[in-house]
């Protein structure tokens, strides 16, 4: 399988897609190589790192560059591996059963209305493994969950990218429950009578992110390629890195001097956050500062510099013990 070369160091525009806003992304050599390796090995890419380093956006940017369908699922404390495969609307079925008890004309009508397949919706893995069968089930299910939004002119044989975001929010049962599914490319679905599996064509790229809030099972990690996204660990390297990122995101909206001053304010706040044992501010907060300044004082470097000290404190000083 050949892989389209990635535009290293160039600004890639990401259009608005569903709940994801319009933005830009810049591939570096390490992240682009990791994506290419995951594609070639047909293994999930586990992206580790502190919040705000661009882990989730990497999956979205890969989908945009490769012209693939992008499907995202954010994991939470109550998520189960089944939620990534299929959804069954048991509450909706119970409500329908209670209503039909009063209005149904026959037992056959009740059985038809309450058929389990009427309440079975494809989950993210179903969509990326077999788009056509997922679409058929989606259309036949009156009580379905929302379907992914494919790009214009996209066809299933072009492939897909699945983002499983913040997998560390769930307990170990979720990643353990995905071992067989991700390894074999198939899973069982109740009431369907046959498993759902990859239908040929291009295997999906699965990108999984973790903020390291909970340790993942070693058996799960062994089945993934792992990319660590880290911000530079010296002040000048961090400033240079952030200014470069700011230049891609806000060209002509913030001056280089303003970007550098904002970046230098980040360093001591990161050090203090680490001292207090809390998540340090990072790239996301830095870009938020520039976004606020570019809108509060568009094109006015002097006014942006004047507002920087006060504005930046709202984004950076999120730990306890800060004077108001």
C-alpha positions in Angstrom: 0.0 0.0 0.0 1.4 3.4 -0.9 0.8 6.5 1.2 0.3 10.0 0.0 3.3 12.1 1.1 2.5 14.4 4.1 3.1 18.2 3.8 5.8 18.6 6.5 6.0 22.1 7.9 3.2 23.4 5.7 -0.2 24.9 6.8 -3.0 22.4 6.1 -6.4 24.0 6.2 -9.0 22.0 8.1 -12.6 23.0 7.1 -15.5 22.9 9.6 -16.6 19.2 9.9 -19.6 18.5 12.1 -18.8 19.7 15.6 -15.2 20.4 14.7 -14.5 24.1 13.9 -12.4 25.4 11.0 -8.7 25.5 11.9 -5.2 24.7 10.5 -2.7 22.0 11.2 1.1 21.7 10.7 2.5 18.2 10.4 6.0 17.7 11.8 8.2 14.9 10.6 7.7 12.6 13.6 3.9 12.7 13.6 3.7 12.3 9.9 6.0 9.3 10.0 4.0 7.8 12.8 0.8 8.0 10.8 2.5 6.5 7.8 3.9 3.6 9.8 0.4 2.9 11.4 -1.1 2.9 7.9 1.5 0.5 6.6 1.4 -1.8 9.6 -2.4 -1.7 9.8 -2.1 -1.1 13.6 -3.7 1.5 15.8 -1.7 4.6 16.6 -1.7 5.5 20.3 -0.9 9.2 20.8 0.3 10.1 24.3 0.9 13.5 25.7 -0.4 16.3 27.9 -3.7 18.1 26.9 -3.4 20.7 24.2 -0.5 19.2 22.2 -2.7 18.4 19.2 -3.3 14.7 19.7 -6.9 14.7 18.5 -6.3 17.2 15.7 -3.6 14.9 14.3 -6.3 12.3 13.5 -8.5 14.9 11.9 -5.6 16.3 9.9 -4.6 12.9 8.6 -8.2 12.3 7.4 -8.3 15.6 5.7 -4.9 15.1 4.0 -5.8 11.5 2.9 -9.3 12.5 1.8 -10.8 9.9 4.1 -14.0 9.8 6.2 -13.3 11.1 9.7 -15.2 9.5 12.6 -14.6 10.6 16.2 -15.7 9.2 19.5 -14.9 10.8 22.8 -14.5 8.3 25.7 -15.9 9.1 29.1 -16.0 7.3 32.5 -19.1 5.2 31.6 -18.0 4.3 28.1 -17.8 0.6 27.2 -16.2 -1.1 24.3 -19.6 -2.0 23.0 -20.4 1.7 22.5 -17.7 1.8 19.9 -19.3 -1.1 18.0 -23.0 -0.7 18.2 -25.8 1.1 20.2 -29.0 -0.5 21.4 -31.8 1.9 22.4 -33.3 -0.2 25.2 -35.0 2.9 26.8 -36.7 3.8 23.5 -37.8 0.2 23.0 -39.4 0.1 26.4 -41.2 3.4 25.8 -42.5 2.1 22.5 -43.7 -1.1 24.1 -45.7 0.8 26.7 -47.3 3.0 24.0 -48.1 0.0 21.8 -49.9 -1.6 24.7 -52.6 1.0 24.3 -52.8 1.5 20.5 -51.6 -1.7 18.8 -54.2 -3.6 16.7 -52.5 -7.0 16.9 -49.7 -9.0 18.5 -48.0 -9.1 15.1 -47.9 -5.3 15.0 -46.3 -5.2 18.4 -43.7 -7.8 17.4 -42.9 -5.9 14.2 -42.5 -2.6 15.9 -40.4 -4.0 18.7 -38.1 -6.0 16.6 -34.6 -5.5 18.1 -33.1 -4.4 14.8 -35.3 -1.4 14.9 -33.3 -0.1 17.8 -29.8 -1.2 16.8 -27.6 1.6 15.5 -24.1 1.3 14.1 -21.2 2.5 16.3 -18.0 4.2 15.1 -16.1 0.9 14.5 -19.0 -0.4 12.4 -19.0 2.7 10.2 -15.2 2.5 9.5 -15.1 -1.3 9.1 -18.1 -1.7 6.8 -19.7 1.6 5.7 -22.2 -0.1 3.4 -23.7 -2.5 5.9 -23.7 0.3 8.6 -25.6 2.5 6.2 -28.2 -0.3 5.5 -28.7 -0.8 9.2 -28.9 2.9 9.8 -31.6 3.4 7.1 -33.6 0.4 8.4 -33.5 1.5 12.0 -36.1 4.2 12.9 -34.5 4.9 16.2 -30.9 5.4 15.0 -28.0 7.5 16.4 -26.5 10.2 14.1 -24.4 9.0 11.2 -20.9 10.3 10.4 -20.7 13.1 7.8 -18.5 12.0 4.9 -16.5 14.6 2.9 -17.9 15.7 -0.5 -17.5 13.0 -3.2 -16.2 10.5 -0.7 -16.6 6.8 -1.5 -16.2 3.9 1.0 -13.2 2.5 -0.9 -11.2 5.7 -0.1 -10.9 4.6 3.5 -11.5 6.2 6.9 -9.9 7.5 10.0 -11.4 6.7 13.5 -10.4 8.8 16.5 -11.0 7.2 19.9 -10.3 10.2 22.0 -9.2 10.2 25.7 -9.3 6.4 26.2 -7.7 6.9 29.6 -11.0 8.3 30.9 -12.5 4.8 30.9 -11.4 1.8 33.1 -9.3 -1.0 31.7 -12.3 -3.0 30.5 -12.7 -0.7 27.5 -9.2 -1.1 26.0 -9.2 -4.8 26.9 -12.6 -5.1 25.1 -11.1 -3.7 22.0 -8.1 -6.1 21.7 -9.9 -8.7 19.6 -11.9 -6.2 17.6 -8.8 -4.1 16.5 -6.6 -7.1 16.1 -9.0 -9.2 14.0 -10.9 -6.4 12.3 -14.3 -7.8 13.2 -16.8 -8.0 16.1 -20.1 -9.7 16.8 -23.4 -7.8 16.8 -26.5 -9.2 18.7 -29.6 -9.8 16.5 -27.6 -9.4 13.3 -26.8 -13.1 12.8 -23.3 -12.5 11.5 -20.2 -10.5 12.6 -19.3 -7.1 11.3 -15.8 -7.0 9.7 -13.6 -5.1 7.3 -15.3 -5.4 3.9 -12.0 -5.2 2.0 -10.5 -2.1 0.5 -8.3 0.2 2.5 -8.2 -0.7 6.3 -9.2 2.2 8.5 -6.6 4.3 10.4 -7.4 4.1 14.1 -5.9 6.9 16.2 -6.3 6.6 20.0 -5.4 9.4 22.4 -4.5 9.4 26.1 -3.8 12.3 28.5 -2.0 9.7 30.8 -4.6 10.2 33.5 -4.9 6.4 33.9 -2.5 3.6 33.0 -3.5 1.5 30.0 -3.3 -2.3 30.0 0.1 -3.5 28.7 -1.6 -6.0 26.3 -3.4 -3.1 24.7 -0.3 -0.9 24.3 1.7 -3.8 22.8 -0.8 -3.9 19.9 -0.4 -0.2 19.1 2.2 2.0 17.6 3.0 4.7 20.1 3.6 8.4 19.4 4.6 10.7 22.3 3.7 14.4 21.6 5.8 16.6 23.9 6.4 20.3 24.1 10.1 21.4 24.2 11.6 21.2 27.6 13.7 24.3 27.5 12.4 27.9 27.5 13.9 29.1 24.2 13.0 25.9 22.4 9.4 26.2 23.7 9.2 29.9 22.6 10.5 29.1 19.1 8.1 26.2 18.7 5.0 28.2 19.9 5.9 31.2 17.8 6.1 29.0 14.7 2.7 27.5 15.5 1.2 30.9 16.1 2.5 32.1 12.8 0.6 29.4 11.0 -2.6 30.0 13.0 -2.7 33.8 13.0 -0.7 35.2 10.1 -1.1 38.9 10.0 -3.3 39.0 13.0 -0.6 39.0 15.7 2.9 40.3 15.3 5.9 38.1 15.9 6.8 40.2 18.9 3.4 39.7 20.5 3.6 36.0 19.8 7.1 35.7 21.4 6.0 37.7 24.5 2.9 35.4 24.9 5.1 32.3 24.6 7.6 33.6 27.2 4.7 34.1 29.7 3.9 30.4 29.3 7.2 29.1 30.6 7.0 30.2 34.3 3.4 29.2 34.5 4.2 25.7 33.2 6.9 25.5 35.9 4.5 26.6 38.7 1.8 24.2 37.5 4.3 21.3 37.6 5.4 22.4 41.1 1.8 22.2 42.3 1.2 18.9 40.6 -1.4 20.1 38.1 -1.6 19.9 34.4 0.5 22.7 33.0 -0.8 25.1 30.3 0.4 24.3 26.8 0.0 24.9 23.2 -3.8 25.1 23.4 -3.8 27.9 25.9 -1.1 29.8 24.0 -3.2 29.7 20.8 -6.3 30.8 22.8 -4.3 33.8 24.0 -3.4 34.8 20.5 -7.0 34.2 19.3 -8.3 36.5 22.0 -5.7 39.2 21.3 -6.3 39.1 17.6 -10.0 39.7 18.1 -9.8 42.3 20.9 -7.1 44.4 19.1 -7.0 43.2 15.5 -3.8 44.2 13.8 -2.7 46.6 16.6 0.6 45.1 18.1 1.0 47.8 20.7 -2.5 47.4 22.1 -2.1 43.6 22.0 1.1 43.9 24.0 -0.7 46.2 26.5 -3.5 43.7 27.0 -1.3 40.6 27.0 -0.4 40.6 30.7 -4.0 40.7 31.9 -5.4 38.5 29.2 -2.8 35.8 29.5 -3.4 35.4 33.2 -6.9 34.1 32.6 -5.6 31.4 30.3 -2.5 30.4 32.2 -3.0 30.7 35.9 -5.5 27.9 36.5 -3.9 26.5 39.6 -4.7 27.3 43.2 -3.1 30.1 45.2 -3.1 32.8 42.5 -3.8 36.4 43.6 -6.7 38.0 41.8 
